[in-house]
Amino acid sequence: MEKEIYFAGGCFWGVEHFFKGVHGVTDVRCGYANGIPDNPSYEEVYTDKTGHAETVRVRYNDERISLQELTRLFFATIDPSLLNRQGHDEGTRYRTGVFYTSEDDAAVLRQEFARQEELLHQEMPEAAMQTELLPLSKFFPAEEYHHDYLDKNPGGYCHLDFKVFVYLQLYQDLKALLEGETDSVARMSEAAALIAERMKFFWTGFYRVIGRELVLGPFQGPAACLRIGFGRGVCGTSWKQARTIVVPDVEEFPGHIACSSLSRSEIVVPLFDADGKVTAVLDIDSTSVGTFDRTDASFLRLIADLV
């Protein structure tokens, strides 16, 4: 069954291009939403006096992709803590939001927004969610030259980091590869290999929770620590706190365990079972300081959910 949802995520050129690459999406259209005048021009919207937000209408086959998954992908492309700003673009037309047309969708979205607020609080305890969740009041397609803008203008302006599109392809390829596989070690092995191949990180692997220790599982990279205690190092802390931890400089992390002196920055993402218990962690290291940010954290959480 074809359904539709509306995402405002900053400049609509990049948001449109992103969702055009999502499997299960059947049509994406740039436009202006939830303002006052009908059929506004881009020049009018640009003044920030119309109340419209640059928005994309996403039509999708709900037998191939769910609204929940679409919304999680959307949140992976934005910073929900920013008010009226994404990337270098500022103004109310660049505010973020999800606009729905059915109450059934609203119930799903409210649950997902609660999850995203919790993740935001873990990442930035003082930050507040600035992304709107509202019914769609109006939507008007943008001028023709805005549609497929980045296809018509390769290398044209896009506020999204290029790695967003790399991660999307990685996520979707891994989803297809893991379909039907029930063995957890096989799933971890495939994920570690594909992440390492696509992202070229120094070390990518999993540690499995066995008793009160993390035990080395499938990985790609040089030899690593075999066992890590509960609450020790970045991996053990991620397990203990049940949250993703991004470390810009490992030398500044208290109690860091140096499995390799070449590791300079790190991200660790916990994997959960159906009861919310941590069963493993995904550990990724880089030889450069400051490699990982919220884009990495968001997409690697999606990948951890797959595994």
C-alpha positions in Angstrom: 0.0 0.0 0.0 1.4 3.4 -0.9 1.4 6.0 1.9 3.0 9.4 2.3 4.8 11.4 5.0 6.4 14.9 4.9 9.9 15.7 6.2 11.4 19.1 6.7 15.2 18.7 7.2 16.8 21.9 6.1 17.5 22.7 2.5 15.2 20.4 0.5 17.7 19.6 -2.3 19.7 17.3 -0.1 16.7 15.8 1.8 15.1 15.0 -1.5 18.3 13.4 -2.9 18.6 11.3 0.3 15.1 9.9 0.3 15.2 9.2 -3.5 17.9 6.6 -2.6 15.8 4.8 0.1 14.5 1.4 -0.9 10.7 1.3 -0.8 10.3 5.0 -1.5 8.3 5.5 -4.7 8.3 9.3 -5.1 9.9 12.3 -3.5 8.7 15.9 -4.2 10.2 19.2 -2.9 7.8 21.8 -1.6 6.7 24.3 1.0 4.6 23.2 4.0 2.7 24.5 7.0 2.8 28.2 6.2 0.1 30.8 5.6 -0.2 31.8 1.9 -1.1 29.4 -0.8 1.2 28.6 -3.7 4.1 30.7 -2.4 7.2 31.3 -4.6 10.7 30.4 -3.5 11.5 34.1 -3.2 8.6 34.6 -0.9 9.5 31.6 1.3 13.1 32.8 1.4 12.0 36.0 3.3 10.9 33.8 6.2 7.7 35.8 6.3 5.4 33.0 5.0 5.8 30.5 7.8 6.5 27.7 5.3 9.3 25.2 5.8 11.2 23.6 3.0 9.8 20.1 3.0 9.8 16.9 1.0 6.8 14.8 0.4 7.8 11.1 0.6 5.6 8.5 -0.9 6.5 4.9 0.0 5.4 1.3 -0.1 4.7 0.3 3.5 5.2 -3.4 2.6 8.8 -2.6 1.8 9.7 0.0 4.4 7.9 1.2 7.6 7.2 4.7 8.8 9.3 4.0 11.8 12.3 3.1 9.7 11.8 6.2 7.4 11.7 8.4 10.5 14.8 6.9 11.9 16.6 7.5 8.6 15.3 11.1 8.7 16.7 11.7 12.2 20.1 10.3 11.0 20.3 13.2 8.6 19.5 16.1 10.9 20.6 17.7 14.2 17.3 17.8 16.1 18.8 20.2 18.8 19.1 23.1 16.3 16.3 25.7 16.0 15.7 27.1 12.5 19.1 25.9 11.3 20.7 22.9 9.6 24.2 22.9 8.3 25.1 26.5 7.2 21.5 27.4 6.4 19.5 29.6 8.9 16.0 30.8 9.0 12.5 29.4 9.9 12.2 27.9 6.4 15.0 25.5 7.4 13.4 24.3 10.6 13.1 20.6 11.0 9.8 18.7 11.3 7.7 15.7 10.5 4.2 16.5 9.2 1.6 13.7 9.0 -1.8 13.2 7.4 -3.3 10.4 9.5 -3.7 9.8 13.3 -2.4 6.2 12.8 0.8 7.7 11.6 0.8 10.2 14.5 0.8 7.4 17.1 3.8 5.8 15.4 5.6 9.1 15.2 5.0 10.0 18.8 6.7 6.8 19.9 9.6 7.5 17.6 10.0 11.1 18.7 10.1 9.9 22.4 12.9 7.5 21.4 14.8 10.3 19.6 14.4 12.6 22.6 15.9 10.0 24.8 18.9 9.5 22.5 19.3 13.3 22.3 19.3 13.6 26.1 22.0 10.9 26.3 24.1 12.7 23.7 23.5 16.3 25.0 21.8 16.3 28.4 21.1 20.1 28.2 19.7 20.1 24.7 16.0 20.2 23.8 14.3 18.6 20.8 13.6 21.4 18.3 12.0 19.1 15.6 8.3 19.7 15.1 5.7 16.9 15.0 2.5 18.3 13.6 -0.3 17.5 11.3 0.2 18.7 7.7 -1.9 21.8 7.1 -0.7 22.8 3.7 1.8 21.5 1.1 2.6 23.2 -2.2 5.1 21.7 -4.7 8.2 23.9 -5.3 9.2 25.3 -8.7 10.3 22.7 -11.3 14.0 23.7 -11.1 14.1 22.6 -7.5 13.1 19.0 -8.3 16.0 16.5 -8.8 18.3 19.5 -8.2 21.4 17.4 -7.3 20.8 15.1 -10.3 20.6 18.1 -12.6 23.6 19.8 -10.9 26.1 17.2 -9.8 28.4 18.8 -7.2 25.7 21.4 -6.5 25.1 22.7 -3.0 24.0 20.2 -0.4 24.0 20.8 3.4 24.3 17.1 4.1 27.7 15.5 4.7 28.6 13.1 1.8 29.1 10.3 4.3 25.3 10.4 4.9 24.8 8.9 1.4 27.6 6.4 1.9 26.0 5.2 5.2 22.6 4.9 3.6 24.0 2.5 0.9 25.9 0.6 3.6 22.8 0.3 5.8 20.6 -0.9 2.9 23.2 -3.4 1.5 23.7 -4.9 5.0 20.0 -5.1 5.5 19.7 -7.2 2.3 22.7 -9.4 3.2 21.4 -10.2 6.7 17.9 -11.0 5.6 16.9 -14.5 6.9 20.2 -15.2 8.7 19.6 -16.2 12.3 23.1 -16.9 13.6 24.4 -13.9 15.6 28.1 -14.5 14.9 27.5 -14.7 11.2 25.5 -11.4 11.3 28.3 -9.7 13.2 30.9 -11.1 10.8 29.1 -9.7 7.8 28.5 -6.3 9.4 32.2 -5.9 10.5 33.4 -6.8 7.0 31.0 -4.5 5.1 31.6 -1.5 7.5 35.4 -2.0 7.2 35.2 -2.3 3.4 33.0 0.8 2.9 34.2 3.2 5.6 37.9 2.3 5.7 38.1 2.6 9.5 41.3 1.4 11.3 39.4 -1.3 13.4 35.8 -2.5 13.3 34.5 -5.3 15.4 32.2 -6.6 18.0 32.6 -7.6 21.7 30.0 -10.1 23.0 28.6 -10.0 26.6 29.5 -13.2 28.3 29.0 -13.2 32.0 30.7 -10.1 33.4 33.0 -9.6 30.5 33.0 -8.4 26.9 34.6 -11.2 24.8 36.1 -10.4 21.4 33.9 -11.4 18.5 34.1 -11.0 14.7 36.3 -8.1 13.7 38.3 -6.5 10.9 41.7 -5.0 11.7 44.9 -5.8 13.8 44.9 -8.0 16.8 42.8 -6.6 19.7 42.1 -7.1 23.4 40.5 -10.4 24.0 38.4 -9.5 27.1 37.2 -6.3 28.6 35.6 -6.0 32.0 32.2 -4.4 32.8 32.6 -0.6 33.0 36.2 -0.7 31.8 37.4 1.4 28.9 35.1 2.9 26.3 33.5 -0.5 25.4 32.9 -1.5 29.0 31.5 2.0 29.8 29.1 1.8 26.8 27.9 -1.6 28.1 27.5 -0.3 31.6 25.6 2.9 30.6 23.7 1.2 27.7 24.4 4.1 25.4 26.5 5.1 22.4 29.8 6.8 23.3 31.7 9.0 20.9 35.3 9.7 21.9 37.0 12.5 19.9 40.4 11.8 21.5 41.0 8.5 23.3 43.9 10.0 25.3 41.3 12.2 27.1 39.0 9.4 28.0 39.5 8.3 31.7 40.5 4.6 31.9 40.9 4.2 28.2 42.2 0.7 27.3 44.9 1.0 24.6 44.5 -2.2 22.5 46.6 -0.3 19.8 48.7 2.8 20.1 47.5 3.8 16.6 43.9 4.4 17.8 43.2 8.1 18.3 39.4 8.3 18.3 36.6 5.8 18.9 32.9 5.1 18.8 31.1 2.3 20.7 27.5 1.4 20.0 25.6 -1.1 22.2 23.4 -3.9 20.8 20.2 -4.7 22.6 18.0 -7.8 22.8 14.2 -7.7 22.7 14.1 -7.0 26.5 16.4 -4.0 26.2 19.5 -5.8 27.6 22.9 -5.1 26.1 24.2 -8.3 24.4 27.2 -6.9 22.6 28.9 -3.7 21.5 30.1 -2.5 18.1 33.5 -0.9 18.5 35.1 1.2 15.8 38.5 3.0 16.0 40.2 5.6 13.8 43.8 6.6 13.5 42.7 10.3 13.4 41.4 12.5 16.2 37.8 13.7 15.9 36.7 11.1 13.2 33.2 10.4 14.6 30.2 12.6 15.0 26.4 12.4 15.5 26.0 11.2 11.8 28.2 8.2 12.5 26.4 7.6 15.8 23.0 7.7 14.2 23.7 5.4 11.3 25.8 3.0 13.4 22.9 2.7 15.8 20.7 1.8 12.8 23.3 -0.8 11.8 23.5 -2.2 15.3 19.7 -2.6 15.3 20.0 -4.6 12.1 22.7 -6.9 13.6 
